[in-house]
Amino acid sequence: MKLRALTLALVPVALAAAAASMHAGAQQASRGGGTRVVPWPYVAADTAASRYSPLDDINRSNVGRLQIAWQWEPNEKPTTTGAIPNNFSSTPIMIDNVVYMSTMYTRVVAVDADTGAELWTYDPEAYRGGQNRQATGFTHRGITPWWDGDKLYIVLASRHRLIKLDAKTGKPVAAFGKGGEVELTSGLRWEGRFDKLDLSNQSPVAVYKDLIFVGFGLTDRVMHRFDAPGFVRAYNARTGRSVWVWYVVPRPGEYGNETWEQESWSYTGHGNIWAAMTVDTERGLLYVPTSTPSNDYYGGRRIGANLFAESLVCLDANTGKRKWHFQTVHHGLWDYDLPAQPNLVTVTVDGRRIDAVAQVTKTGFAFVFDRATGVPVWPIEERPVPTDTDVPGEKPYPTQPFPTKPPAFADQGFTMDDAFDLTPELKALAQKEIAKYRTGPIYTPPSLRGTLSRPSTSGGANWGGAAFDAETGLLFVKSSENPTLLKIDKRDRHQGRAGVHWRRRRCAVGVRQEHGRGSLERPAAAPDERHAHDLSLAFRTTVRAGDDRRRYGRRAGGVRAAGESVRLGAWGLGLGARVLNLLHEIETLVPSPSLEPRRSSLSVVTVL
């Protein structure tokens, strides 16, 4: 296995500087050895989202001698408006020896790739609207280039705004929208019935010809009738004019509307696209990964399969018309959004070469389809899953799709056998705690008692997604291995809109340690038209995540081990990288190294 492929596989879990580090190293080498400079023009390397580079300047012979050449820090702090920056998790891009990146507050910065000297900064002042309501708070993961002939522009999605900048000066382009920006909620379904500050954009937008495609992020804690609807909007890249819009929830007469029983299509929001989208530039196809509709864990007010939520949808990039789709989770109750950008891959199966699209998921499955037709490359079976529930009004879907190949890259389901078993005493303590809750295979429904669910609401795979090496046919996936406790509780009807209480409990081995508890819901609000039939008034969900595997779970042995438990910020997560061989249909495991807590800086390394 090539070291460069392994390095790229770990890009999503490393600091955002990975891409720029390699290319800065190549730039240094070019001065002394004539090596060509290779750009990294997109967050995922290219429009196919390969996350692959042919560079081999950094290799096994010199990786031990890497040292920091320069470092840039965003230096963003809490504001008087209540905004608080989270982790600096942007992936830089590099074009013509300039590194462009976004910060937590969605500033855009251009720096010299050789020296780290700041060339310009643009500040959209996203913090003026107060704290970002997304679960991650204020964080941003990247920007997108767009060329008009030889002229380069940078496109940024900041909260509810789409902004176009001159890459040379960092100034907004006045001819785009109003003064260089477009309001994403303008003309949107249910405009005025939801707070536009609920919207949050963290992912880079997609571009194709003279079109810009954008979705949005939305906190799961905002749940009410007519909350922000999931959509993709296409804008003219020169003028900012709206070209088309596609909604996740279909209306009467549209394909899939019958999957929303009791007219739940008429008021259900979310299903939004918060991960990055991918464009097949040769075919003019846009691949859209959608998320869970509101409420993420209680579906009693949206009975049915709920198309096109939690689906990979292929749209005609020019018109927004649906070409094909595949729903990866029916009637989602587990927050199993499609969290990652789809990968465009080419594989050979039974002697037949197939241009395919691969979608990694929180469930630990990788779904692979013919890129043009949507036909699965390998069979996908609808299998029965648990449907018994103690939650009033809930009706779990009777089957879920299971790919026959490639194999799941994450452990699925939770049983007593997963108890921590370092010693018999600790195993007994862990099993005593586990016995308090419901356990079972993947897709066991949330419950009033509480269900231990695995993969967790964070995956499996998450935003970092996968990387593809076309030379070997290997798809590299970073996988998290920890459970989530999903517990549905009755709630006070006058408690307000937000129905999810997040309580993250960090536990030592066999001994409970309350690390912190806090309600992230909004203050109680007086009932009004929006809240009269609130999707969350009847039930709330307690979601416990983080380092619970130290109490409930054990590290699996042998080839199923997913790497050592590592510490990221305040929470420990079991992380690892799995490799799916799309050519030979085998699975290998690559343990991940220990990681230090993320630092708010961009570090570029060179070989000394």
Secondary structure, DSSP 8 states (H G I E B T S, - for coil): --HHHHHHHTGGGS-TTHHHHHHHHHHHHHHHH------B-BTTBSTT--------SS-TTTGGGEEEEEEE-------TTS--B-------EEETTEEEEE-TT--EEEEETTT--EEEEE---GGGG-S--STT-B-----EEEEETTEEEEEEEETTEEEEEETTT--B-TTTTBTTEEETTTT-TTTTSS-GGGEE--S--EEETTEEEE--EE-TT---TT--B-EEEEEETTT--EEEEEESS--TTSTTGGGSGGGGGGT--B----S--EEETTTTEEEEE---BSSSS--TTS-S--TTTTEEEEEETTT--EEEEEESSSS--S-----S--EEEEEEETTEEEEEEEEE-TTS-EEEEETTT--BSS-EEEEE------STT----SEEEEESSS--SS---B-GGGS--SSHHHHHHHHHHHTTSB-BSTT---BSS-EEESSBTTBSS-TT-EEEETTTTEEEEEEE---EEEEEEE--TTS-S--EEE-----BTTB-----------------TTTTT-TTSSEEEEEE-SSGGGTT-----GGG----EEEETTEEEEEEEEEEETTT--EEEE---------SSEEEEEE-
